Amino acid sequence: MGTTAPFAPVTEGIARELSAICGEEGVLWGVNLARYSHDQVPETRHHRMPEIVVKPRSAAEVQAIVRLANRERIPLTPRGAGSGLSGGAIPAHGGILLSVERMNRILEIDRASLVAVVEPGVVTNALDEALKPVGLFFAGYPISEEICFIGGNVAHNAGGGRAVKYGVTRRYVTGLEVVTPTGEILNLGGKRLKDATGYDLIDLMVGSEGTLGIFTRITIRLLPRPLIRRSLIALFGESQAEDRVDSALEVAPDLMVRGGIIPSAIEYMDRLSFQEACRALKESLPWQSAGAALLLESDGRDEGQIRSELGQMERICRDRGATGIFAAEGEEDWKRHWKIRKQVPWVLRNLSTHTSIEDLAVPIGEVRSLVRRIRELEREYALRIPTFGHLGDGNLHAHPLKEASSSEAEWLEKLPRLLTELYRSTAALGGTISGEHGIGNKRRGYLSLVMGSGQIELMARIKNALDPNGILNPGKIFPSD
């Protein structure tokens, strides 16, 4: 995957060159860089300090930085908001960390063409706020929209709670300005929605995790903004047989096949996930008796249609054994429902000193089998694995937790075995080890469990062709990098 060793260190002379490119205010050198040593992956063994941080303001500055790094063979790691969950923005080999935080302008909102042109450091929610007055929205945003950058969304092909209806980020990227690992600037696509001219290089770049290029301008397809969003939470009782609680997992295919509707969200929370989130928020819902919970949402522009869809959702949930249905009466209830769901990953971190945040994706019809396998692994490994996520598209987040009675050494010995079994089980169901978070440095050692050697080798040849010196985001994706 390119030449990754030995890399050259960042010297005082290199720091002066970088300062000449970005200005003194755009370079951090000889100061505490700890905030750039990690993303949201909690395990500190994945963290690594950069030698220097640069914060360019333009494509020309990014190009000059990349050319310098390639010339000197210094590793260069692109970074957005640091909100990722794969270690993709961690400087695995030290070197230069390139933060796009100052490239944060919304360059254009073109209502006639239904697109927005943005720099990579735009916060996803900031774009949404700018689009509200013109009645449009970017439908591919993830649940972390308040903190994540558009550039990171594109680099990891981010999904989210509404992917079941609207799809993931890739569907909405129509144009990219990209600086390649050798310092060329490519202009790919544009505002047009259709393009059958040559290879689809946009599709290659989206989801490449900063290993094939650095985005400096992104053109995003927009949709008419839903005028109404309504939700309901369905509880499935803990006191019932396990099959009855598991029947919550059959709601998604029921809704789409028997009900004939595509909700804008179908989110699953198991007992521990839901109860801990409600406890933290001091929720008044009867969460103490819940064995599992679903958050379902309908959106659109017609109140009658949304009411009808919510009614269908409620009927199917009751058919599947729901013990309680709590519908949002208005926007405040809707926000409250989503607050519970968004709280889940944060409260789970507080349950243990060590956790591993997983991102499993299986066919929708295999979700129930995956959850049952997770429960088996809980018993086999004598630990808790709370699970939640996007039921509507088969993307679940399992969080193995180190038990207090177990030592750190025992956890570090047990976790790789557990993950290997979990990933193999996921692959056997037709699934894969990342639905939206990416491989990064966290999962790269497990890639061969879900991908054949020929496919990995083909990806390596693409990487080598674009990055012959292996300087751009090394230590990511490839097992041997």
C-alpha positions as CSV (number, residue, x, y, z in Angstrom):
1,M,0.0,0.0,0.0
2,G,2.7,2.4,-1.0
3,T,6.0,3.0,0.9
4,T,5.1,3.5,4.5
5,A,8.5,3.1,6.1
6,P,10.7,4.7,6.9
7,F,8.9,8.0,6.9
8,A,10.8,11.2,7.4
9,P,10.3,13.3,10.6
10,V,9.0,16.9,10.7
11,T,12.0,19.1,11.2
12,E,12.2,22.8,12.1
13,G,12.8,23.5,8.4
14,I,9.6,21.7,7.4
15,A,7.7,23.6,10.1
16,R,9.0,26.9,8.6
17,E,7.9,25.8,5.1
18,L,4.4,24.9,6.5
19,S,4.2,28.3,8.2
20,A,5.1,30.0,4.9
21,I,2.2,28.1,3.3
22,C,-0.5,28.6,6.0
23,G,0.8,31.5,8.0
24,E,2.0,31.4,11.5
25,E,-1.7,31.3,12.8
26,G,-2.3,28.2,10.7
27,V,0.4,26.0,12.2
28,L,0.6,24.4,15.6
29,W,4.1,23.3,16.5
30,G,5.9,22.8,19.8
31,V,2.6,23.0,21.7
32,N,0.2,20.5,23.2
33,L,-1.5,18.7,20.3
34,A,-3.5,16.2,22.4
35,R,-6.9,17.2,21.0
36,Y,-5.6,16.0,17.6
37,S,-4.4,12.6,18.8
38,H,-7.8,10.9,18.9
39,D,-11.3,10.8,17.5
40,Q,-14.3,9.4,19.3
41,V,-12.8,5.8,19.5
42,P,-12.6,5.4,23.3
43,E,-9.7,2.9,23.4
44,T,-6.5,4.9,24.0
45,R,-4.3,2.3,22.4
46,H,-5.5,3.5,19.0
47,H,-4.5,7.1,19.8
48,R,-1.3,8.8,18.4
49,M,0.1,12.3,18.6
50,P,0.9,14.2,15.4
51,E,4.2,16.0,15.2
52,I,2.7,19.2,13.7
53,V,-0.8,20.4,12.9
54,V,-1.6,22.6,9.8
55,K,-4.9,24.4,9.2
56,P,-5.1,25.6,5.6
57,R,-7.7,27.9,4.2
58,S,-7.7,27.1,0.5
59,A,-7.2,24.3,-2.0
60,A,-4.0,26.0,-3.1
61,E,-2.6,25.7,0.5
62,V,-3.7,22.1,0.7
63,Q,-2.0,21.4,-2.6
64,A,1.3,23.0,-1.4
65,I,1.1,21.0,1.9
66,V,0.5,17.7,0.1
67,R,3.4,18.4,-2.4
68,L,5.7,19.1,0.5
69,A,4.7,15.9,2.4
70,N,5.1,13.8,-0.8
71,R,8.4,15.3,-1.6
72,E,9.8,14.7,1.9
73,R,7.9,11.4,2.5
74,I,6.3,12.7,5.6
75,P,3.0,11.0,6.6
76,L,0.0,13.3,6.2
77,T,-3.3,12.7,7.9
78,P,-6.5,14.6,6.9
79,R,-8.9,15.5,9.8
80,G,-12.4,16.9,10.0
81,A,-14.2,17.4,13.3
82,G,-12.6,14.4,15.0
83,S,-16.1,12.9,15.5
84,G,-15.3,9.6,13.7
85,L,-15.5,6.1,15.3
86,S,-12.9,4.2,13.4
87,G,-9.6,6.0,14.2
88,G,-9.6,7.4,10.6
89,A,-8.4,10.8,11.6
90,I,-5.7,9.6,14.0
91,P,-2.1,10.2,12.8
92,A,-1.1,6.6,13.0
93,H,2.5,7.3,11.9
94,G,2.8,10.8,13.5
95,G,3.9,13.4,10.9
96,I,1.6,16.2,9.7
97,L,-2.0,16.4,10.6
98,L,-4.0,18.5,8.2
99,S,-7.2,19.9,9.8
100,V,-9.8,21.4,7.6
101,E,-11.5,23.4,10.4
102,R,-10.7,26.8,8.8
103,M,-12.2,25.7,5.5
104,N,-15.7,26.2,6.7
105,R,-17.6,28.3,4.2
106,I,-20.9,27.6,2.5
107,L,-19.9,28.8,-0.9
108,E,-23.2,28.6,-2.7
109,I,-26.8,27.5,-2.3
110,D,-28.2,27.1,-5.8
111,R,-32.0,26.7,-5.4
112,A,-32.5,26.4,-9.1
113,S,-30.2,23.4,-9.4
114,L,-31.0,22.0,-5.9
115,V,-27.4,21.9,-4.8
116,A,-25.1,23.4,-2.2
117,V,-21.4,24.0,-2.7
118,V,-19.4,23.8,0.6
119,E,-15.9,23.5,2.0
120,P,-15.1,20.4,3.9
121,G,-15.0,22.0,7.4
122,V,-18.7,23.1,7.3
123,V,-20.6,21.6,10.3
124,T,-23.4,19.4,9.0
125,N,-26.0,21.1,11.2
126,A,-24.8,24.6,10.1
127,L,-25.6,23.7,6.5
128,D,-29.0,22.5,7.6
129,E,-29.7,25.8,9.3
130,A,-28.7,27.7,6.2
131,L,-31.0,25.6,4.1
132,K,-34.1,26.0,6.3
133,P,-35.1,29.5,5.0
134,V,-35.0,28.3,1.4
135,G,-37.1,25.1,2.1
136,L,-34.4,22.6,1.2
137,F,-32.3,20.0,3.2
138,F,-29.3,17.7,2.9
139,A,-30.9,14.3,3.5
140,G,-27.7,12.2,3.9
141,Y,-26.6,13.6,7.3
142,P,-25.7,11.3,10.3
143,I,-27.0,11.4,13.8
144,S,-23.9,13.4,15.0
145,E,-24.9,16.3,12.7
146,E,-24.4,18.9,15.5
147,I,-20.6,18.3,15.6
148,C,-19.5,16.5,12.4
149,F,-18.1,18.1,9.3
150,I,-19.4,17.6,5.8
151,G,-15.9,16.5,4.7
152,G,-15.8,13.7,7.2
153,N,-19.3,12.6,6.2
154,V,-18.1,12.2,2.6
155,A,-14.8,10.6,3.5
156,H,-16.6,7.9,5.5
157,N,-19.8,7.7,3.4
158,A,-21.7,8.4,6.6
159,G,-25.2,7.2,7.2
160,G,-27.6,7.9,10.0
161,G,-31.1,7.5,11.4
162,R,-32.9,8.4,8.2
163,A,-30.9,6.3,5.8
164,V,-33.7,3.8,5.5
165,K,-35.7,6.4,3.5
166,Y,-33.1,8.8,2.2
167,G,-29.9,6.7,1.8
168,V,-26.4,7.6,2.9
169,T,-24.0,10.4,2.0
170,R,-22.8,8.9,-1.3
171,R,-26.3,9.4,-2.9
172,Y,-26.0,13.2,-2.4
173,V,-22.4,14.0,-3.6
174,T,-22.5,15.2,-7.2
175,G,-19.2,17.1,-7.3
176,L,-15.8,17.1,-5.6
177,E,-12.6,19.2,-5.8
178,V,-9.9,16.8,-4.6
179,V,-6.2,17.2,-3.9
180,T,-4.5,13.9,-4.8
181,P,-1.7,12.4,-2.7
182,T,0.9,13.6,-5.2
183,G,-0.6,17.2,-5.2
184,E,-2.8,17.4,-8.3
185,I,-6.1,19.1,-8.0
186,L,-9.0,17.2,-9.6
187,N,-12.4,18.6,-10.3
188,L,-14.9,15.8,-10.5
189,G,-18.5,16.0,-11.4
190,G,-20.4,19.2,-10.6
191,K,-24.0,20.4,-10.2
192,R,-25.4,17.9,-12.7
193,L,-27.3,14.9,-11.4
194,K,-26.5,12.5,-14.3
195,D,-23.0,11.7,-15.7
196,A,-22.1,8.6,-17.6
197,T,-18.7,9.9,-18.9
198,G,-15.8,7.6,-18.0
199,Y,-15.1,6.0,-14.7
200,D,-17.1,7.2,-11.7
201,L,-14.2,8.7,-9.7
202,I,-16.6,10.5,-7.3
203,D,-17.8,7.1,-6.2
204,L,-14.2,6.0,-5.7
205,M,-13.4,9.0,-3.5
206,V,-16.5,8.9,-1.3
207,G,-15.9,6.6,1.5
208,S,-12.1,6.3,0.9
209,E,-11.4,7.6,4.4
210,G,-8.8,10.2,3.4
211,T,-6.5,7.6,1.9
212,L,-6.9,8.6,-1.8
213,G,-7.4,12.4,-1.7
214,I,-8.3,15.5,0.4
215,F,-11.6,17.2,-0.4
216,T,-11.4,20.9,-0.7
217,R,-14.9,21.6,-2.2
218,I,-18.0,19.5,-2.1
219,T,-21.2,19.8,-4.2
220,I,-24.2,18.4,-2.3
221,R,-27.5,17.5,-3.8
222,L,-30.5,18.9,-1.9
223,L,-34.1,17.8,-1.6
224,P,-37.3,19.7,-0.7
225,R,-37.5,20.1,3.0
226,P,-40.2,18.0,4.9
227,L,-42.7,20.4,6.5
228,I,-43.7,17.9,9.2
229,R,-41.9,15.3,11.2
230,R,-43.8,13.0,13.7
231,S,-42.6,10.1,15.7
232,L,-43.6,7.4,18.1
233,I,-41.8,5.2,20.6
234,A,-42.9,1.6,20.9
235,L,-42.0,-0.4,24.0
236,F,-41.7,-4.2,24.0
237,G,-42.1,-5.7,27.5
238,E,-39.2,-7.3,29.4
239,S,-41.5,-9.7,31.2
240,Q,-42.5,-11.5,27.9
241,A,-40.6,-14.4,26.4
242,E,-37.4,-13.5,24.5
243,D,-39.2,-14.2,21.2
244,R,-41.8,-11.6,22.0
245,V,-39.1,-9.0,22.7
246,D,-37.2,-10.0,19.6
247,S,-40.4,-9.5,17.6
248,A,-39.5,-5.7,17.7
249,L,-36.8,-6.6,15.2
250,E,-39.4,-7.9,12.7
251,V,-41.2,-4.5,12.6
252,A,-39.0,-3.0,9.8
253,P,-39.7,-5.6,7.1
254,D,-43.4,-5.7,8.2
255,L,-43.7,-2.0,7.7
256,M,-42.1,-1.9,4.3
257,V,-43.7,-5.1,2.9
258,R,-47.0,-5.6,4.7
259,G,-47.6,-1.9,5.5
260,G,-46.2,-0.6,2.2
261,I,-44.5,2.4,3.7
262,I,-40.9,3.5,4.2
263,P,-40.6,5.4,7.5
264,S,-38.0,8.1,7.6
265,A,-36.5,6.3,10.6
266,I,-36.7,3.0,12.4
267,E,-34.3,3.0,15.3
268,Y,-33.8,0.1,17.7
269,M,-32.6,0.2,21.3
270,D,-32.2,-2.9,23.4
271,R,-33.1,-3.0,27.1
272,L,-29.8,-1.7,28.5
273,S,-29.4,1.0,25.9
274,F,-32.9,2.4,26.3
275,Q,-33.1,2.2,30.1
276,E,-29.7,3.9,30.6
277,A,-30.6,6.7,28.2
278,C,-34.0,7.3,29.9
279,R,-32.4,7.1,33.3
280,A,-29.8,9.7,32.4
281,L,-32.5,12.0,31.0
282,K,-34.9,11.4,33.9
283,E,-37.5,10.4,31.4
284,S,-41.1,9.9,32.4
285,L,-41.7,7.1,29.9
286,P,-42.2,3.7,31.7
287,W,-38.7,2.7,30.8
288,Q,-38.1,0.5,33.8
289,S,-40.2,-2.3,32.4
290,A,-39.1,-2.1,28.8
291,G,-37.2,-5.0,27.2
292,A,-36.6,-3.1,24.0
293,A,-37.8,0.1,22.3
294,L,-38.3,1.3,18.8
295,L,-38.3,4.9,17.6
296,L,-40.3,5.3,14.4
297,E,-40.6,8.5,12.4
298,S,-42.7,9.7,9.4
299,D,-42.0,12.9,7.6
300,G,-43.4,14.8,4.6
301,R,-45.6,17.7,3.6
302,D,-49.0,16.3,4.1
303,E,-50.4,16.0,7.7
304,G,-53.0,13.4,6.7
305,Q,-50.5,11.1,5.1
306,I,-48.2,11.3,8.1
307,R,-51.1,10.5,10.4
308,S,-52.0,7.5,8.3
309,E,-48.4,6.2,8.3
310,L,-48.1,6.6,12.1
311,G,-51.4,4.7,12.5
312,Q,-50.0,1.9,10.4
313,M,-46.8,1.9,12.4
314,E,-48.7,1.6,15.6
315,R,-50.9,-1.3,14.3
316,I,-47.9,-3.3,13.2
317,C,-46.0,-2.6,16.4
318,R,-49.0,-3.9,18.4
319,D,-49.3,-6.9,16.2
320,R,-45.7,-7.7,17.0
321,G,-46.3,-7.5,20.7
322,A,-45.6,-3.8,21.7
323,T,-46.8,-3.2,25.3
324,G,-46.9,0.6,25.0
325,I,-47.0,3.2,22.2
326,F,-46.1,6.8,22.9
327,A,-46.8,9.1,20.0
328,A,-45.3,12.6,19.6
329,E,-48.1,15.2,19.9
330,G,-45.9,17.9,18.4
331,E,-42.3,19.1,17.7
332,E,-41.3,19.1,21.4
333,D,-42.2,15.5,21.8
334,W,-40.5,14.6,18.6
335,K,-37.3,16.3,19.8
336,R,-37.7,14.5,23.1
337,H,-37.9,11.1,21.3
338,W,-34.7,11.8,19.4
339,K,-32.9,13.0,22.5
340,I,-33.4,9.6,24.0
341,R,-31.9,7.9,20.9
342,K,-29.0,10.3,20.6
343,Q,-28.2,9.9,24.3
344,V,-27.6,6.1,24.0
345,P,-23.9,6.0,22.8
346,W,-22.9,8.6,25.4
347,V,-24.4,6.8,28.4
348,L,-23.0,3.4,27.3
349,R,-19.5,4.8,27.5
350,N,-20.1,5.6,31.2
351,L,-21.0,2.0,32.1
352,S,-17.4,0.8,31.8
353,T,-13.8,2.0,31.8
354,H,-13.4,0.1,28.4
355,T,-15.8,-0.4,25.5
356,S,-15.5,-1.2,21.8
357,I,-18.0,0.6,19.5
358,E,-19.0,-1.7,16.7
359,D,-20.8,-0.9,13.4
360,L,-22.3,-4.1,12.0
361,A,-24.4,-4.2,8.9
362,V,-26.5,-7.1,7.7
363,P,-29.4,-7.7,5.4
364,I,-32.6,-6.4,7.1
365,G,-34.0,-9.9,7.2
366,E,-31.0,-11.1,9.2
367,V,-31.1,-8.5,12.0
368,R,-32.9,-10.9,14.4
369,S,-30.3,-13.6,13.8
370,L,-27.5,-11.1,14.5
371,V,-29.0,-9.9,17.8
372,R,-29.5,-13.5,18.9
373,R,-25.8,-14.2,18.1
374,I,-24.8,-11.1,20.1
375,R,-26.7,-12.5,23.1
376,E,-24.9,-15.8,22.7
377,L,-21.6,-14.1,22.8
378,E,-22.6,-12.2,25.9
379,R,-23.1,-15.5,27.7
380,E,-20.0,-17.1,26.2
381,Y,-17.7,-14.2,27.1
382,A,-19.5,-13.2,30.4
383,L,-19.9,-9.6,29.5
384,R,-22.6,-7.2,28.4
385,I,-23.0,-6.1,24.8
386,P,-25.7,-3.5,24.6
387,T,-26.9,-3.1,21.0
388,F,-28.8,-0.3,19.3
389,G,-29.0,1.3,15.8
390,H,-30.6,1.7,12.5
391,L,-33.1,-1.2,12.3
392,G,-34.5,0.1,9.0
393,D,-31.3,-0.6,7.1
394,G,-29.8,-3.4,9.1
395,N,-27.0,-1.3,10.7
396,L,-26.6,-2.1,14.4
397,H,-24.0,-0.7,16.9
398,A,-22.9,-3.3,19.4
399,H,-20.9,-2.1,22.4
400,P,-19.0,-4.8,24.3
401,L,-18.3,-3.5,27.8
402,K,-15.5,-4.6,30.1
403,E,-16.9,-5.8,33.4
404,A,-15.6,-4.3,36.6
405,S,-14.5,-7.7,37.8
406,S,-12.2,-8.2,34.8
407,S,-8.7,-6.7,34.6
408,E,-7.5,-4.6,31.7
409,A,-5.2,-7.4,30.7
410,E,-8.1,-9.8,30.6
411,W,-10.1,-7.4,28.5
412,L,-7.3,-6.8,26.0
413,E,-6.9,-10.6,25.6
414,K,-10.6,-11.3,25.3
415,L,-11.7,-8.4,23.0
416,P,-9.9,-9.6,19.8
417,R,-11.3,-13.1,20.2
418,L,-14.8,-11.7,20.7
419,L,-14.6,-9.3,17.8
420,T,-13.3,-12.1,15.5
421,E,-16.3,-14.3,16.4
422,L,-18.7,-11.3,16.1
423,Y,-17.4,-10.3,12.7
424,R,-17.4,-13.9,11.4
425,S,-21.0,-14.3,12.5
426,T,-21.9,-11.1,10.8
427,A,-20.2,-12.1,7.6
428,A,-22.0,-15.5,7.7
429,L,-25.3,-13.6,7.7
430,G,-24.3,-11.7,4.5
431,G,-23.1,-8.7,6.5
432,T,-19.9,-6.7,7.0
433,I,-17.9,-5.0,9.8
434,S,-18.8,-1.4,9.0
435,G,-22.0,0.1,7.7
436,E,-21.2,3.8,8.2
437,H,-18.2,4.4,10.5
438,G,-15.4,3.1,8.3
439,I,-12.4,0.8,8.8
440,G,-9.7,3.3,9.9
441,N,-7.0,1.9,12.1
442,K,-9.6,0.3,14.5
443,R,-10.9,-2.5,12.2
444,R,-8.1,-2.9,9.6
445,G,-6.8,-6.1,11.2
446,Y,-10.2,-7.8,10.6
447,L,-10.7,-6.8,6.9
448,S,-9.9,-10.2,5.6
449,L,-12.9,-11.7,7.6
450,V,-15.3,-10.0,5.2
451,M,-13.3,-9.3,2.1
452,G,-11.4,-11.7,-0.2
453,S,-7.7,-11.4,-0.8
454,G,-8.3,-10.5,-4.5
455,Q,-10.5,-7.5,-3.5
456,I,-8.0,-6.3,-0.9
457,E,-5.2,-6.5,-3.4
458,L,-7.2,-4.6,-6.0
459,M,-7.8,-1.8,-3.5
460,A,-4.1,-1.8,-2.7
461,R,-3.2,-1.4,-6.4
462,I,-5.6,1.6,-6.6
463,K,-4.0,3.1,-3.5
464,N,-0.5,2.6,-4.9
465,A,-1.4,4.1,-8.2
466,L,-2.7,7.3,-6.6
467,D,-0.2,7.4,-3.6
468,P,3.1,5.8,-4.7
469,N,4.9,7.0,-1.6
470,G,2.2,6.0,0.7
471,I,2.1,9.3,2.6
472,L,-1.7,10.0,2.7
473,N,-3.3,8.7,5.9
474,P,-1.1,5.6,6.2
475,G,-2.1,3.0,8.7
476,K,-5.7,3.0,7.7
477,I,-7.9,0.3,6.1
478,F,-5.2,-2.1,4.9
479,P,-4.1,-4.8,7.3
480,S,-0.4,-4.6,6.5
481,D,-0.1,-0.8,6.1
